[in-house]
Amino acid sequence: MAIAQGDHVEMKPALSLYRRVLAPAQLRAARSLLDWTRHDLAQIAGLSPETIKNIEHGTFTPTEATVQKIFETFAKHGVDFISTNSTNAYGVILIAIPPQEAPVVEARSC
């Protein structure tokens, strides 16, 4: 199928089974890319700050539903999680979002 100029194609993150792994360091790195606190992520994703802390400290393994919420939240803000099966390498990447599509995040005071 050919895509005509001007057609909009919505890109959604592909979540294969091996990508369902969420390494604690990935979560910390993803928050860092957006300069989010644990509370920021928890509020935006509909989770508790305690859950975010426990995942980042490796205290427990999150449920599939929790991982899905985290992946979807970051995807909406231009962050994608990457990993490989063969080398156990994990990372995050920030993808530019056009300004008209970028979600508005309320600024916090320091």
C-alpha positions as CSV (number, residue, x, y, z in Angstrom):
1,M,0.0,0.0,0.0
2,A,1.4,3.4,-1.0
3,I,1.2,6.3,1.3
4,A,0.2,9.5,-0.4
5,Q,2.0,12.8,0.5
6,G,0.1,14.4,3.4
7,D,-1.2,11.1,4.7
8,H,-0.8,10.8,8.5
9,V,0.7,7.6,9.8
10,E,0.5,7.1,13.5
11,M,3.6,5.4,15.0
12,K,3.1,3.3,18.1
13,P,5.8,1.6,20.0
14,A,6.2,-2.0,19.1
15,L,6.2,-4.0,22.3
16,S,7.5,-7.5,21.6
17,L,7.7,-10.0,24.4
18,Y,11.4,-9.5,25.1
19,R,10.8,-5.7,25.4
20,R,8.4,-6.2,28.2
21,V,11.5,-6.3,30.5
22,L,11.9,-2.9,32.3
23,A,15.3,-2.6,33.8
24,P,15.5,-0.3,36.9
25,A,18.3,1.8,35.2
26,Q,16.1,2.3,32.1
27,L,13.3,3.8,34.2
28,R,15.7,6.2,36.0
29,A,17.3,7.1,32.6
30,A,13.9,7.7,31.0
31,R,12.8,10.0,33.8
32,S,16.1,11.8,33.5
33,L,15.6,12.5,29.8
34,L,12.4,14.4,30.7
35,D,13.6,15.8,33.9
36,W,10.8,14.1,35.8
37,T,10.7,13.2,39.5
38,R,9.2,10.0,40.6
39,H,6.1,11.9,41.6
40,D,5.8,13.5,38.1
41,L,5.9,10.0,36.5
42,A,3.5,8.5,39.0
43,Q,1.0,11.3,38.5
44,I,1.1,11.2,34.7
45,A,1.1,7.4,34.5
46,G,-1.6,6.9,37.1
47,L,0.7,5.0,39.5
48,S,2.0,5.6,43.0
49,P,5.4,7.2,43.6
50,E,6.1,4.2,45.9
51,T,5.6,1.9,42.9
52,I,8.1,3.8,40.8
53,K,10.6,3.8,43.6
54,N,10.2,0.0,44.1
55,I,10.8,-0.6,40.4
56,E,13.8,1.6,40.3
57,H,15.3,-0.1,43.4
58,G,14.6,-3.5,42.1
59,T,12.4,-4.3,45.1
60,F,9.8,-6.1,43.0
61,T,9.0,-6.9,39.4
62,P,6.1,-4.8,38.1
63,T,3.0,-6.3,36.6
64,E,2.5,-6.4,32.8
65,A,-0.2,-3.7,33.2
66,T,2.2,-1.4,35.2
67,V,4.9,-1.9,32.6
68,Q,2.4,-1.1,29.8
69,K,1.3,2.1,31.6
70,I,5.0,3.2,31.9
71,F,5.8,2.4,28.3
72,E,2.7,4.2,27.0
73,T,3.3,7.3,29.2
74,F,6.9,7.7,28.1
75,A,6.0,7.0,24.4
76,K,3.5,9.9,24.5
77,H,6.3,12.1,25.6
78,G,8.8,10.9,23.0
79,V,10.8,8.4,25.0
80,D,11.2,4.8,23.8
81,F,12.7,1.8,25.6
82,I,15.2,-0.3,23.7
83,S,16.7,-3.7,24.5
84,T,18.3,-6.6,22.9
85,N,17.9,-10.3,23.6
86,S,21.3,-11.3,22.5
87,T,23.4,-9.0,24.7
88,N,21.1,-8.1,27.6
89,A,21.6,-4.4,26.7
90,Y,19.0,-1.9,27.8
91,G,18.6,1.8,27.1
92,V,16.2,4.6,26.3
93,I,16.0,7.0,23.4
94,L,14.4,10.5,23.2
95,I,12.5,10.9,19.9
96,A,11.6,14.5,18.8
97,I,7.9,15.2,18.9
98,P,6.5,18.0,16.7
99,P,5.6,21.0,19.0
100,Q,1.9,20.9,17.9
101,E,1.7,17.2,19.1
102,A,3.8,17.5,22.2
103,P,1.7,17.1,25.4
104,V,1.8,19.9,27.9
105,V,3.5,19.0,31.2
106,E,2.8,21.4,34.1
107,A,6.0,23.1,35.4
108,R,7.0,22.5,39.0
109,S,8.6,25.0,41.3
110,C,12.1,24.3,42.7
